Amino acid sequence: MTYDFDTRLNRLGTRSEKWDEMETRFGVPAQGDPQGIAMWVADMDFRSPPAVNDAVAAMARSGLYGYPGAWRDHDEALCGWLQQRHGWDIRPQWVLRMPNVVTVLHLAIQAFTRPGEGVIVQPPVYPPFMLAPGNCGRTVLENPLRCEDGPHGPRFVMDYDHLEQQIDAGGKLLLLCSPHNPGGRVWSRGELQRLAEICLARDVIIISDEIHHDLVYPEHTHTVLARMSPEIADRTVTCISATKTFNIAGSMLGMAVVQNDGLRARLQQAMHGAGLFDPSAFGLAMGIAAYRHGNPWREALLSYLDGNRRLVHDTLSALDGVSPMLPEATYLSWLDFNGTGLASEQIIDRLQSTARLALNHGPSFGTGGNGCMRLNFACPRSVLHEALGRIVRAFS
């Protein structure tokens, strides 16, 4: 079956956060000459898999939208997907359903730490990681990633010595982003092993956000942290969702997989304390359809995104003063403009006022974000060509 990723879709007026809030958040009008282009929040400008659309249409035809129950079909589809795609055998009773992964982060912080205690984050990282500890009355302890030269240019690596120092300084919980957002790193098994050994030796719980685990490019392999050993699984909460893989963020369904009975009971108690019981009926239907029938679409998507990520990297690598990371996973590019000599405010102004593009601002990702931007390249290639041309003209 052939899937269409080239058609430009008009998302204006569809209650799209990405497009309908672009002007409010970034000052980039969607209309005008040139028209603004939204390349920030991580959803795709593609239609979701046909099977997902069919499942939603079937619900609409039924006219029945009551409280959902009998989740066995969803659990079976999820377990089958994880076993087939990642060789990870899980039991349905290990799964807790929540509105999204960010909810898992907040509830895990509340379940496993006390007010004022330290939560370790590894910036630059997805902004909710930076915000969640403070939202819960905890202390952020930064363990910044280091940038080094890799086989395909700059890439992030972990600073293990500093991690140990932050644990000794009071870090009780680690928020891990794997694959990494915004850098696109697929952490190697060796990197994760060392991280886990440090945390196990110091009794630190790991919340591993693996939401991008199905969008890994062919030369790389994602390692499920909790699959590495029973001891690691016993101290890990794994966050997953079909939302990134199949472009269904509006389904409002994320999962926490927790093998340890005690940790799972504590997290479930935090869920119930927040009044979270039933998942979204539409989310369940969309997840079942995606996991059972969406893989051909995912494979075609990944091939298309592979072309897009290389286009971004090749185009902007040739631009003086700009250093893009080649993502090993995700549909997000981390762009370092520090070589231009411009301050973050000037970089943002050129992108928004001159190029009329809305990208995520690097400083919101924490330490290491100044002078950088995150670009979402999950869009038709013609749109990407146009956006990259604007960046080249704005910084030439």
Contacts in CASP RR format, 6 or more apart in sequence:
PFRMAT RR
TARGET T0000
AUTHOR 0000-0000-0000
METHOD contacts of the structure
MODEL  1
MTYDFDTRLNRLGTRSEKWDEMETRFGVPAQGDPQGIAMWVADMDFRSPP
AVNDAVAAMARSGLYGYPGAWRDHDEALCGWLQQRHGWDIRPQWVLRMPN
VVTVLHLAIQAFTRPGEGVIVQPPVYPPFMLAPGNCGRTVLENPLRCEDG
PHGPRFVMDYDHLEQQIDAGGKLLLLCSPHNPGGRVWSRGELQRLAEICL
ARDVIIISDEIHHDLVYPEHTHTVLARMSPEIADRTVTCISATKTFNIAG
SMLGMAVVQNDGLRARLQQAMHGAGLFDPSAFGLAMGIAAYRHGNPWREA
LLSYLDGNRRLVHDTLSALDGVSPMLPEATYLSWLDFNGTGLASEQIIDR
LQSTARLALNHGPSFGTGGNGCMRLNFACPRSVLHEALGRIVRAFS
1 296 0 8 1.000
2 300 0 8 1.000
3 296 0 8 1.000
3 297 0 8 1.000
3 300 0 8 1.000
3 301 0 8 1.000
4 47 0 8 1.000
5 46 0 8 1.000
5 300 0 8 1.000
5 301 0 8 1.000
5 304 0 8 1.000
5 380 0 8 1.000
5 381 0 8 1.000
6 380 0 8 1.000
6 381 0 8 1.000
6 382 0 8 1.000
7 380 0 8 1.000
8 45 0 8 1.000
8 380 0 8 1.000
8 382 0 8 1.000
8 383 0 8 1.000
9 45 0 8 1.000
9 46 0 8 1.000
9 47 0 8 1.000
11 18 0 8 1.000
11 19 0 8 1.000
11 20 0 8 1.000
11 45 0 8 1.000
12 19 0 8 1.000
12 20 0 8 1.000
12 30 0 8 1.000
13 19 0 8 1.000
13 20 0 8 1.000
14 20 0 8 1.000
17 41 0 8 1.000
18 38 0 8 1.000
18 40 0 8 1.000
18 41 0 8 1.000
18 43 0 8 1.000
19 30 0 8 1.000
19 38 0 8 1.000
20 30 0 8 1.000
22 28 0 8 1.000
22 29 0 8 1.000
22 30 0 8 1.000
22 36 0 8 1.000
22 38 0 8 1.000
22 40 0 8 1.000
22 358 0 8 1.000
23 29 0 8 1.000
23 30 0 8 1.000
25 40 0 8 1.000
25 358 0 8 1.000
26 40 0 8 1.000
26 352 0 8 1.000
26 358 0 8 1.000
27 352 0 8 1.000
27 358 0 8 1.000
28 36 0 8 1.000
28 37 0 8 1.000
28 38 0 8 1.000
28 352 0 8 1.000
28 356 0 8 1.000
28 357 0 8 1.000
28 358 0 8 1.000
29 36 0 8 1.000
29 356 0 8 1.000
30 36 0 8 1.000
30 38 0 8 1.000
34 356 0 8 1.000
34 390 0 8 1.000
35 356 0 8 1.000
36 356 0 8 1.000
36 357 0 8 1.000
36 358 0 8 1.000
37 356 0 8 1.000
37 357 0 8 1.000
37 358 0 8 1.000
37 383 0 8 1.000
37 386 0 8 1.000
37 387 0 8 1.000
37 390 0 8 1.000
38 358 0 8 1.000
39 357 0 8 1.000
39 358 0 8 1.000
39 359 0 8 1.000
39 375 0 8 1.000
39 376 0 8 1.000
39 377 0 8 1.000
39 379 0 8 1.000
39 387 0 8 1.000
40 358 0 8 1.000
40 359 0 8 1.000
40 360 0 8 1.000
40 374 0 8 1.000
40 376 0 8 1.000
41 360 0 8 1.000
41 376 0 8 1.000
42 181 0 8 1.000
42 244 0 8 1.000
42 330 0 8 1.000
42 331 0 8 1.000
42 332 0 8 1.000
42 376 0 8 1.000
42 378 0 8 1.000
43 247 0 8 1.000
43 249 0 8 1.000
43 378 0 8 1.000
44 247 0 8 1.000
44 331 0 8 1.000
44 376 0 8 1.000
44 378 0 8 1.000
44 379 0 8 1.000
45 378 0 8 1.000
45 379 0 8 1.000
45 380 0 8 1.000
45 383 0 8 1.000
46 247 0 8 1.000
46 301 0 8 1.000
46 378 0 8 1.000
46 379 0 8 1.000
46 380 0 8 1.000
47 53 0 8 1.000
47 247 0 8 1.000
48 246 0 8 1.000
48 247 0 8 1.000
48 248 0 8 1.000
48 286 0 8 1.000
48 290 0 8 1.000
49 246 0 8 1.000
49 289 0 8 1.000
49 290 0 8 1.000
49 293 0 8 1.000
49 294 0 8 1.000
49 297 0 8 1.000
49 298 0 8 1.000
50 297 0 8 1.000
51 289 0 8 1.000
51 290 0 8 1.000
51 292 0 8 1.000
51 293 0 8 1.000
51 294 0 8 1.000
51 297 0 8 1.000
52 246 0 8 1.000
52 248 0 8 1.000
52 286 0 8 1.000
52 287 0 8 1.000
52 289 0 8 1.000
52 290 0 8 1.000
52 294 0 8 1.000
54 289 0 8 1.000
55 285 0 8 1.000
55 286 0 8 1.000
55 287 0 8 1.000
55 288 0 8 1.000
55 289 0 8 1.000
56 282 0 8 1.000
56 285 0 8 1.000
56 286 0 8 1.000
58 285 0 8 1.000
59 65 0 8 1.000
59 281 0 8 1.000
59 282 0 8 1.000
59 285 0 8 1.000
65 281 0 8 1.000
66 281 0 8 1.000
67 278 0 8 1.000
67 281 0 8 1.000
68 278 0 8 1.000
68 279 0 8 1.000
68 280 0 8 1.000
68 281 0 8 1.000
68 284 0 8 1.000
69 278 0 8 1.000
71 97 0 8 1.000
71 279 0 8 1.000
71 284 0 8 1.000
72 92 0 8 1.000
73 284 0 8 1.000
73 288 0 8 1.000
74 284 0 8 1.000
74 287 0 8 1.000
74 288 0 8 1.000
75 92 0 8 1.000
75 95 0 8 1.000
76 92 0 8 1.000
77 287 0 8 1.000
77 288 0 8 1.000
77 291 0 8 1.000
77 292 0 8 1.000
78 92 0 8 1.000
78 95 0 8 1.000
78 255 0 8 1.000
78 287 0 8 1.000
78 291 0 8 1.000
79 89 0 8 1.000
79 90 0 8 1.000
79 91 0 8 1.000
79 92 0 8 1.000
80 291 0 8 1.000
81 291 0 8 1.000
82 88 0 8 1.000
82 89 0 8 1.000
82 90 0 8 1.000
82 224 0 8 1.000
82 240 0 8 1.000
83 89 0 8 1.000
83 90 0 8 1.000
85 214 0 8 1.000
85 295 0 8 1.000
86 213 0 8 1.000
86 222 0 8 1.000
86 224 0 8 1.000
86 227 0 8 1.000
87 224 0 8 1.000
87 227 0 8 1.000
88 224 0 8 1.000
88 226 0 8 1.000
88 227 0 8 1.000
90 257 0 8 1.000
90 259 0 8 1.000
94 257 0 8 1.000
94 258 0 8 1.000
94 259 0 8 1.000
94 264 0 8 1.000
95 255 0 8 1.000
95 256 0 8 1.000
95 257 0 8 1.000
96 104 0 8 1.000
96 255 0 8 1.000
96 256 0 8 1.000
96 257 0 8 1.000
96 258 0 8 1.000
96 264 0 8 1.000
96 267 0 8 1.000
96 268 0 8 1.000
96 271 0 8 1.000
97 253 0 8 1.000
97 254 0 8 1.000
97 255 0 8 1.000
97 279 0 8 1.000
98 104 0 8 1.000
98 107 0 8 1.000
98 253 0 8 1.000
98 254 0 8 1.000
98 255 0 8 1.000
98 256 0 8 1.000
98 271 0 8 1.000
98 276 0 8 1.000
98 279 0 8 1.000
99 252 0 8 1.000
99 253 0 8 1.000
99 254 0 8 1.000
99 276 0 8 1.000
99 279 0 8 1.000
99 280 0 8 1.000
100 241 0 8 1.000
100 243 0 8 1.000
100 249 0 8 1.000
100 252 0 8 1.000
100 253 0 8 1.000
100 254 0 8 1.000
101 209 0 8 1.000
101 211 0 8 1.000
101 239 0 8 1.000
101 240 0 8 1.000
101 241 0 8 1.000
101 254 0 8 1.000
102 128 0 8 1.000
102 132 0 8 1.000
103 254 0 8 1.000
103 276 0 8 1.000
104 207 0 8 1.000
104 209 0 8 1.000
104 237 0 8 1.000
104 239 0 8 1.000
104 254 0 8 1.000
104 256 0 8 1.000
104 267 0 8 1.000
105 128 0 8 1.000
105 129 0 8 1.000
105 132 0 8 1.000
105 175 0 8 1.000
105 207 0 8 1.000
105 209 0 8 1.000
105 239 0 8 1.000
106 132 0 8 1.000
106 135 0 8 1.000
106 136 0 8 1.000
107 267 0 8 1.000
107 270 0 8 1.000
107 271 0 8 1.000
107 274 0 8 1.000
107 276 0 8 1.000
108 173 0 8 1.000
108 205 0 8 1.000
108 207 0 8 1.000
108 237 0 8 1.000
108 256 0 8 1.000
108 267 0 8 1.000
108 270 0 8 1.000
109 119 0 8 1.000
109 132 0 8 1.000
109 133 0 8 1.000
109 136 0 8 1.000
109 138 0 8 1.000
109 173 0 8 1.000
109 207 0 8 1.000
110 136 0 8 1.000
110 270 0 8 1.000
111 263 0 8 1.000
111 266 0 8 1.000
111 267 0 8 1.000
111 269 0 8 1.000
111 270 0 8 1.000
112 172 0 8 1.000
112 173 0 8 1.000
112 205 0 8 1.000
112 263 0 8 1.000
112 266 0 8 1.000
112 267 0 8 1.000
113 119 0 8 1.000
113 136 0 8 1.000
113 138 0 8 1.000
113 172 0 8 1.000
113 173 0 8 1.000
115 136 0 8 1.000
115 137 0 8 1.000
115 138 0 8 1.000
116 137 0 8 1.000
116 138 0 8 1.000
116 139 0 8 1.000
117 138 0 8 1.000
117 139 0 8 1.000
117 170 0 8 1.000
117 171 0 8 1.000
117 172 0 8 1.000
117 173 0 8 1.000
118 133 0 8 1.000
118 138 0 8 1.000
118 139 0 8 1.000
118 140 0 8 1.000
118 141 0 8 1.000
118 170 0 8 1.000
118 171 0 8 1.000
118 172 0 8 1.000
118 173 0 8 1.000
119 132 0 8 1.000
119 133 0 8 1.000
119 138 0 8 1.000
119 139 0 8 1.000
119 140 0 8 1.000
119 141 0 8 1.000
119 171 0 8 1.000
119 172 0 8 1.000
119 173 0 8 1.000
119 174 0 8 1.000
119 175 0 8 1.000
120 141 0 8 1.000
120 142 0 8 1.000
120 143 0 8 1.000
120 163 0 8 1.000
120 166 0 8 1.000
120 167 0 8 1.000
120 171 0 8 1.000
120 173 0 8 1.000
120 174 0 8 1.000
120 175 0 8 1.000
120 204 0 8 1.000
121 129 0 8 1.000
121 130 0 8 1.000
121 133 0 8 1.000
121 140 0 8 1.000
121 141 0 8 1.000
121 142 0 8 1.000
121 143 0 8 1.000
121 175 0 8 1.000
122 142 0 8 1.000
122 143 0 8 1.000
122 144 0 8 1.000
122 145 0 8 1.000
122 158 0 8 1.000
122 175 0 8 1.000
122 176 0 8 1.000
122 177 0 8 1.000
123 129 0 8 1.000
123 130 0 8 1.000
123 142 0 8 1.000
123 144 0 8 1.000
123 145 0 8 1.000
123 365 0 8 1.000
123 366 0 8 1.000
123 367 0 8 1.000
123 368 0 8 1.000
123 369 0 8 1.000
124 144 0 8 1.000
124 145 0 8 1.000
124 182 0 8 1.000
124 183 0 8 1.000
124 334 0 8 1.000
124 362 0 8 1.000
124 365 0 8 1.000
124 366 0 8 1.000
124 367 0 8 1.000
124 368 0 8 1.000
124 369 0 8 1.000
124 372 0 8 1.000
125 145 0 8 1.000
125 175 0 8 1.000
125 177 0 8 1.000
125 180 0 8 1.000
125 181 0 8 1.000
125 182 0 8 1.000
125 365 0 8 1.000
125 366 0 8 1.000
126 177 0 8 1.000
126 181 0 8 1.000
126 182 0 8 1.000
126 209 0 8 1.000
126 365 0 8 1.000
127 360 0 8 1.000
127 364 0 8 1.000
127 365 0 8 1.000
127 366 0 8 1.000
129 175 0 8 1.000
129 177 0 8 1.000
129 209 0 8 1.000
130 140 0 8 1.000
130 364 0 8 1.000
130 365 0 8 1.000
130 366 0 8 1.000
132 175 0 8 1.000
133 139 0 8 1.000
133 140 0 8 1.000
134 140 0 8 1.000
141 166 0 8 1.000
141 169 0 8 1.000
141 170 0 8 1.000
141 171 0 8 1.000
142 166 0 8 1.000
142 366 0 8 1.000
142 367 0 8 1.000
143 158 0 8 1.000
143 159 0 8 1.000
143 162 0 8 1.000
143 163 0 8 1.000
143 166 0 8 1.000
144 159 0 8 1.000
144 162 0 8 1.000
144 367 0 8 1.000
144 368 0 8 1.000
145 156 0 8 1.000
145 157 0 8 1.000
145 158 0 8 1.000
145 159 0 8 1.000
145 180 0 8 1.000
146 156 0 8 1.000
146 157 0 8 1.000
146 158 0 8 1.000
146 159 0 8 1.000
147 154 0 8 1.000
147 155 0 8 1.000
147 156 0 8 1.000
147 157 0 8 1.000
148 154 0 8 1.000
148 155 0 8 1.000
148 156 0 8 1.000
148 157 0 8 1.000
149 155 0 8 1.000
152 313 0 8 1.000
152 326 0 8 1.000
153 325 0 8 1.000
153 326 0 8 1.000
154 323 0 8 1.000
154 325 0 8 1.000
154 336 0 8 1.000
155 183 0 8 1.000
155 185 0 8 1.000
155 325 0 8 1.000
155 326 0 8 1.000
155 328 0 8 1.000
156 180 0 8 1.000
156 183 0 8 1.000
156 185 0 8 1.000
156 325 0 8 1.000
157 185 0 8 1.000
157 191 0 8 1.000
158 187 0 8 1.000
158 191 0 8 1.000
158 194 0 8 1.000
158 195 0 8 1.000
160 194 0 8 1.000
160 195 0 8 1.000
160 198 0 8 1.000
163 174 0 8 1.000
163 195 0 8 1.000
163 198 0 8 1.000
164 198 0 8 1.000
164 202 0 8 1.000
167 198 0 8 1.000
167 199 0 8 1.000
167 202 0 8 1.000
167 204 0 8 1.000
168 202 0 8 1.000
171 204 0 8 1.000
172 204 0 8 1.000
172 205 0 8 1.000
173 204 0 8 1.000
173 205 0 8 1.000
173 206 0 8 1.000
173 207 0 8 1.000
174 195 0 8 1.000
174 199 0 8 1.000
174 204 0 8 1.000
174 205 0 8 1.000
174 206 0 8 1.000
174 207 0 8 1.000
175 207 0 8 1.000
175 209 0 8 1.000
176 195 0 8 1.000
176 206 0 8 1.000
176 207 0 8 1.000
176 208 0 8 1.000
176 209 0 8 1.000
176 225 0 8 1.000
177 209 0 8 1.000
178 186 0 8 1.000
178 187 0 8 1.000
178 192 0 8 1.000
178 208 0 8 1.000
178 209 0 8 1.000
178 210 0 8 1.000
178 213 0 8 1.000
178 222 0 8 1.000
178 223 0 8 1.000
178 225 0 8 1.000
179 185 0 8 1.000
179 186 0 8 1.000
179 187 0 8 1.000
179 210 0 8 1.000
179 212 0 8 1.000
179 213 0 8 1.000
179 215 0 8 1.000
179 216 0 8 1.000
179 222 0 8 1.000
179 328 0 8 1.000
179 329 0 8 1.000
179 330 0 8 1.000
180 186 0 8 1.000
180 187 0 8 1.000
180 329 0 8 1.000
180 330 0 8 1.000
181 212 0 8 1.000
181 330 0 8 1.000
181 332 0 8 1.000
182 330 0 8 1.000
182 332 0 8 1.000
182 334 0 8 1.000
182 360 0 8 1.000
182 362 0 8 1.000
182 365 0 8 1.000
182 374 0 8 1.000
183 325 0 8 1.000
183 327 0 8 1.000
183 330 0 8 1.000
183 332 0 8 1.000
183 334 0 8 1.000
184 212 0 8 1.000
184 325 0 8 1.000
184 327 0 8 1.000
184 328 0 8 1.000
184 329 0 8 1.000
184 330 0 8 1.000
184 332 0 8 1.000
184 334 0 8 1.000
185 328 0 8 1.000
185 329 0 8 1.000
186 216 0 8 1.000
186 220 0 8 1.000
186 221 0 8 1.000
186 222 0 8 1.000
186 328 0 8 1.000
186 329 0 8 1.000
187 195 0 8 1.000
187 223 0 8 1.000
188 223 0 8 1.000
189 223 0 8 1.000
189 228 0 8 1.000
192 223 0 8 1.000
192 225 0 8 1.000
192 228 0 8 1.000
193 228 0 8 1.000
195 206 0 8 1.000
196 206 0 8 1.000
196 225 0 8 1.000
196 228 0 8 1.000
196 229 0 8 1.000
196 232 0 8 1.000
198 204 0 8 1.000
199 205 0 8 1.000
199 206 0 8 1.000
199 235 0 8 1.000
200 231 0 8 1.000
200 232 0 8 1.000
200 235 0 8 1.000
203 235 0 8 1.000
204 235 0 8 1.000
205 235 0 8 1.000
205 236 0 8 1.000
205 237 0 8 1.000
205 263 0 8 1.000
206 225 0 8 1.000
206 232 0 8 1.000
206 235 0 8 1.000
206 236 0 8 1.000
206 237 0 8 1.000
207 236 0 8 1.000
207 237 0 8 1.000
207 239 0 8 1.000
208 225 0 8 1.000
208 226 0 8 1.000
208 236 0 8 1.000
208 237 0 8 1.000
208 238 0 8 1.000
208 239 0 8 1.000
209 239 0 8 1.000
210 222 0 8 1.000
210 224 0 8 1.000
210 225 0 8 1.000
210 238 0 8 1.000
210 239 0 8 1.000
210 240 0 8 1.000
211 239 0 8 1.000
211 240 0 8 1.000
211 241 0 8 1.000
211 243 0 8 1.000
211 244 0 8 1.000
212 244 0 8 1.000
212 329 0 8 1.000
212 330 0 8 1.000
213 222 0 8 1.000
213 224 0 8 1.000
213 240 0 8 1.000
213 329 0 8 1.000
214 244 0 8 1.000
214 245 0 8 1.000
214 298 0 8 1.000
215 244 0 8 1.000
215 245 0 8 1.000
215 302 0 8 1.000
215 305 0 8 1.000
215 329 0 8 1.000
215 330 0 8 1.000
215 331 0 8 1.000
216 222 0 8 1.000
216 328 0 8 1.000
216 329 0 8 1.000
217 302 0 8 1.000
217 306 0 8 1.000
217 309 0 8 1.000
217 327 0 8 1.000
217 328 0 8 1.000
217 329 0 8 1.000
218 302 0 8 1.000
218 306 0 8 1.000
219 328 0 8 1.000
220 328 0 8 1.000
220 329 0 8 1.000
222 329 0 8 1.000
224 238 0 8 1.000
225 232 0 8 1.000
225 236 0 8 1.000
225 238 0 8 1.000
226 232 0 8 1.000
226 233 0 8 1.000
226 236 0 8 1.000
226 238 0 8 1.000
226 257 0 8 1.000
226 259 0 8 1.000
227 233 0 8 1.000
233 259 0 8 1.000
233 260 0 8 1.000
234 259 0 8 1.000
234 260 0 8 1.000
235 260 0 8 1.000
235 263 0 8 1.000
236 258 0 8 1.000
236 259 0 8 1.000
237 256 0 8 1.000
237 257 0 8 1.000
237 258 0 8 1.000
237 263 0 8 1.000
237 267 0 8 1.000
238 256 0 8 1.000
238 257 0 8 1.000
238 258 0 8 1.000
239 254 0 8 1.000
239 255 0 8 1.000
239 256 0 8 1.000
240 254 0 8 1.000
240 255 0 8 1.000
240 257 0 8 1.000
241 253 0 8 1.000
241 254 0 8 1.000
241 255 0 8 1.000
242 248 0 8 1.000
242 251 0 8 1.000
242 253 0 8 1.000
242 254 0 8 1.000
242 286 0 8 1.000
242 287 0 8 1.000
242 290 0 8 1.000
242 291 0 8 1.000
243 249 0 8 1.000
243 250 0 8 1.000
243 251 0 8 1.000
243 253 0 8 1.000
243 254 0 8 1.000
244 330 0 8 1.000
245 290 0 8 1.000
245 298 0 8 1.000
246 286 0 8 1.000
246 287 0 8 1.000
246 290 0 8 1.000
246 294 0 8 1.000
246 297 0 8 1.000
246 298 0 8 1.000
247 378 0 8 1.000
248 283 0 8 1.000
248 286 0 8 1.000
248 287 0 8 1.000
248 290 0 8 1.000
251 280 0 8 1.000
251 282 0 8 1.000
251 283 0 8 1.000
251 286 0 8 1.000
251 287 0 8 1.000
252 279 0 8 1.000
252 280 0 8 1.000
252 283 0 8 1.000
253 279 0 8 1.000
253 280 0 8 1.000
253 283 0 8 1.000
253 284 0 8 1.000
253 286 0 8 1.000
253 287 0 8 1.000
256 267 0 8 1.000
258 264 0 8 1.000
258 267 0 8 1.000
271 277 0 8 1.000
304 381 0 8 1.000
305 331 0 8 1.000
305 377 0 8 1.000
305 378 0 8 1.000
307 381 0 8 1.000
308 331 0 8 1.000
308 377 0 8 1.000
308 378 0 8 1.000
308 379 0 8 1.000
308 381 0 8 1.000
308 384 0 8 1.000
309 326 0 8 1.000
309 327 0 8 1.000
309 331 0 8 1.000
309 333 0 8 1.000
309 377 0 8 1.000
310 326 0 8 1.000
311 377 0 8 1.000
311 381 0 8 1.000
311 384 0 8 1.000
311 385 0 8 1.000
311 388 0 8 1.000
312 324 0 8 1.000
312 333 0 8 1.000
312 375 0 8 1.000
312 377 0 8 1.000
312 384 0 8 1.000
312 388 0 8 1.000
313 324 0 8 1.000
313 326 0 8 1.000
313 333 0 8 1.000
315 388 0 8 1.000
315 389 0 8 1.000
315 391 0 8 1.000
315 392 0 8 1.000
316 322 0 8 1.000
316 324 0 8 1.000
316 333 0 8 1.000
316 335 0 8 1.000
316 388 0 8 1.000
316 391 0 8 1.000
316 392 0 8 1.000
317 323 0 8 1.000
317 324 0 8 1.000
319 391 0 8 1.000
319 392 0 8 1.000
319 395 0 8 1.000
319 396 0 8 1.000
320 340 0 8 1.000
320 395 0 8 1.000
321 337 0 8 1.000
321 338 0 8 1.000
321 339 0 8 1.000
321 340 0 8 1.000
321 341 0 8 1.000
321 395 0 8 1.000
322 335 0 8 1.000
322 336 0 8 1.000
322 337 0 8 1.000
322 339 0 8 1.000
322 340 0 8 1.000
322 391 0 8 1.000
322 395 0 8 1.000
323 335 0 8 1.000
323 336 0 8 1.000
323 338 0 8 1.000
323 339 0 8 1.000
324 333 0 8 1.000
324 334 0 8 1.000
324 335 0 8 1.000
324 336 0 8 1.000
325 333 0 8 1.000
325 334 0 8 1.000
325 335 0 8 1.000
325 336 0 8 1.000
327 333 0 8 1.000
327 334 0 8 1.000
331 376 0 8 1.000
331 377 0 8 1.000
331 378 0 8 1.000
332 374 0 8 1.000
332 375 0 8 1.000
332 376 0 8 1.000
332 377 0 8 1.000
333 374 0 8 1.000
333 375 0 8 1.000
333 377 0 8 1.000
334 372 0 8 1.000
334 373 0 8 1.000
334 374 0 8 1.000
335 359 0 8 1.000
335 372 0 8 1.000
335 373 0 8 1.000
335 374 0 8 1.000
335 375 0 8 1.000
336 371 0 8 1.000
336 372 0 8 1.000
337 347 0 8 1.000
337 371 0 8 1.000
337 372 0 8 1.000
337 373 0 8 1.000
337 395 0 8 1.000
338 370 0 8 1.000
338 371 0 8 1.000
338 372 0 8 1.000
340 347 0 8 1.000
340 395 0 8 1.000
342 350 0 8 1.000
342 371 0 8 1.000
343 371 0 8 1.000
344 361 0 8 1.000
344 362 0 8 1.000
344 363 0 8 1.000
344 370 0 8 1.000
344 371 0 8 1.000
347 371 0 8 1.000
347 373 0 8 1.000
348 361 0 8 1.000
348 373 0 8 1.000
350 394 0 8 1.000
350 395 0 8 1.000
351 357 0 8 1.000
351 359 0 8 1.000
351 373 0 8 1.000
351 391 0 8 1.000
351 394 0 8 1.000
352 358 0 8 1.000
354 390 0 8 1.000
354 393 0 8 1.000
354 394 0 8 1.000
355 387 0 8 1.000
355 390 0 8 1.000
355 391 0 8 1.000
355 393 0 8 1.000
355 394 0 8 1.000
356 390 0 8 1.000
357 387 0 8 1.000
357 390 0 8 1.000
357 391 0 8 1.000
359 373 0 8 1.000
359 374 0 8 1.000
359 375 0 8 1.000
359 376 0 8 1.000
360 373 0 8 1.000
360 374 0 8 1.000
360 375 0 8 1.000
360 376 0 8 1.000
361 373 0 8 1.000
362 368 0 8 1.000
362 369 0 8 1.000
362 370 0 8 1.000
362 371 0 8 1.000
362 372 0 8 1.000
362 373 0 8 1.000
362 374 0 8 1.000
363 369 0 8 1.000
363 370 0 8 1.000
363 371 0 8 1.000
365 372 0 8 1.000
365 374 0 8 1.000
375 387 0 8 1.000
377 384 0 8 1.000
379 387 0 8 1.000
END
